[in-house]
Amino acid sequence: MIRILGIDPGSRRTGYGVIDIAGSRIAYVSSGIIRLPEKSLPDRLKIIFDGVSEIIEQYKPEQMGIEEVFFAKDPRAALKLGQARGAAIVAGVNAGLDVGEYSARSVKQAVVGTGAADKKQVQMMIMQLLKLPQSPSEDAADALAVAICHAHSKHTQEALGNTAKGYARGRHK
């Protein structure tokens, strides 16, 4: 069994989702949101780092997937999102996790079957795939989708005989 933490980073809310993978079976463990107060960006980055570190300590995942920065109309928003991702990635790497980055399109493709899926479609598929009684919040559903995408990517790489551990961008190395 492999435990995977998925992260949907944000400078206002960071979603997280934890799943267990055993062969082709996926099981829900936990999900939620790290809510960030109206504070300075450095203070919010510390909250993200501490929050992700606490989740890692509590659930003890072996691997982590995180969504890549998408292109935003506002460059300042994209930079803040990148910094939020950085805080979460450092928390994962500090804990010795195998970290993979995935584009939003790849995550949607892995979960819904199309890279153009909307947030409601992702939520519905997460409910079905993980047999949840109710839909998780958008941020938590996105994080669970990242974890599932990471699991599919890791499973494919292992099937191909590539089991290198470490940081991967876009797909697992």
N, C-alpha and C positions, 0 to 999 in steps of 0.2 A: 504494500500500500504506500502511496505517495501522497503527502499533504501539500496542497498548493494554495498560496495566497495570491489573490488577484487585487490589483489596485487601479482605481479610476481616479487619477489625481485632479485636484482643483485647488484654487487659491482661496475659495470660500467653503467648499465641502469636498472632502476626499472620501470616496466610497471604497469599501473593502469587502472581499468575499473569500471565504475559505472552503475548499472542497477536498475530498479524499478521492483518489483514483486507485482502483484495484482492477488491473486488466482493462476491460472496456467499461467497467462499472464506475459511475460517478455518484458520489454521495455528498449532500449538503452538510456542512458543519456549522457555519456561521456567516453572517454578513451584517453590514451596518454602515454608518457614516461617521467620519471624524468631522465634527462641525467646528468651524473656525470663527472665533469672535471678531468683532470689529477692532482689530489691533493693527500695529504696523506689520508690514510684510515679514521682516525678520522674526517677529514674535510668532506669526502664523506658521512660518517654516519650521520653527522649533516645535510647535504643537504637532505638525504633521510628522516630523521625525520621531518625536516622543510617542505619538499615537501609534504609528506603524511599529515602532520598537516594542511597545506594550502588547500589540496584537501578536507579534512574532513570539514574544515571551509566553503569552497565554496559550496560543494554539500550536506552536512549535512546527511550522511548515518547513519542508525541506527545499521548496522552490517558490519562486515568485514571478508573476507576470505583471507587466505594467503597460498601460496604453501610451503610445507615442503622442507627441505634440502634434495637433492638427494645425493647419494654416488658418489663422484668424484674421479678421478684417482689421482688428486693433492690435498693432505690434506689441504694445505694452501688456495687453492681456496674454498674448502668446508667451512673452518673456516671463510673466508671473507664473503661468502654467508650467513652463519649463523649470522654473525654480522649485515649484511644488513637487514636480516629478523627481528632481534631483534630491530633495530631502527624503522622499520615500525610497529612492534607489539606494542612497547611502545607508539608510536604516537596514535594508535588506542585505546589502553587501557586508555591512558591519557584523551582521548575524551569521554570515557565512552561507547565505542562500544563493542558489543558482538563479540568476535573474534573466528574464527575456523580455524584450520590448515588442509590442505589436501595434500596428496601425489600427485605427478605428474600423477601417474597411475589412481588414483581416479578421478582426474580432467578430464583426457582424456576419461575415461569410462563414466562420466556424460555427456560429450558434444558430443563425437563421437560414443560412444558405445563400444569402445575397448580401453584397457589401453595401447596398443602398437601403438596407432596412432602417426603419425609424425606431425611436426609443421604446414605443409601445410594443412593437413586434419583438424586440429583444426581451422586454419584461415577460411577455407571454411565453416565449420559448424557454426562458430560464425557469419559469413556473413549471412547464411541462417536463423539461429535461431533469430537473431536480425534485420533481414531485412535491412542490411547495403548496400549502393550502391557500396562500394568498400571494399577490404580486409584491416583490420587494420594491423599495424606492428605486427611482431611476439610477441613482449613483451606485447603490448596492447591486442592482441588476447588471449594470455595466461592469462592475468589478468582478462579479461572478462569471460574466461572459469572458472577461480577460483570463480568468483562471482556467476556464474550459478551453479557450483558444490555446493557452500555454500547454495544457494537458495534451491536446491533439497534436500540437507541434512537437512536443517532447516524445510522445508515443511514436510519431512518424520517424523522428530522428533515430530513436532506439531501434525501430524496425529496420532502418537502413544501416544499422551498425555504427552510427555516430553517437557516442555517449560522452563526448567531451563536456566537462563541467566548466562553468564560468558565465561571464556576461555575454549576452547575445543581443544584437540589434536587428529587429525586424523578424527574425526567426532564430530558433536555437541553433548554435553552432554544433 
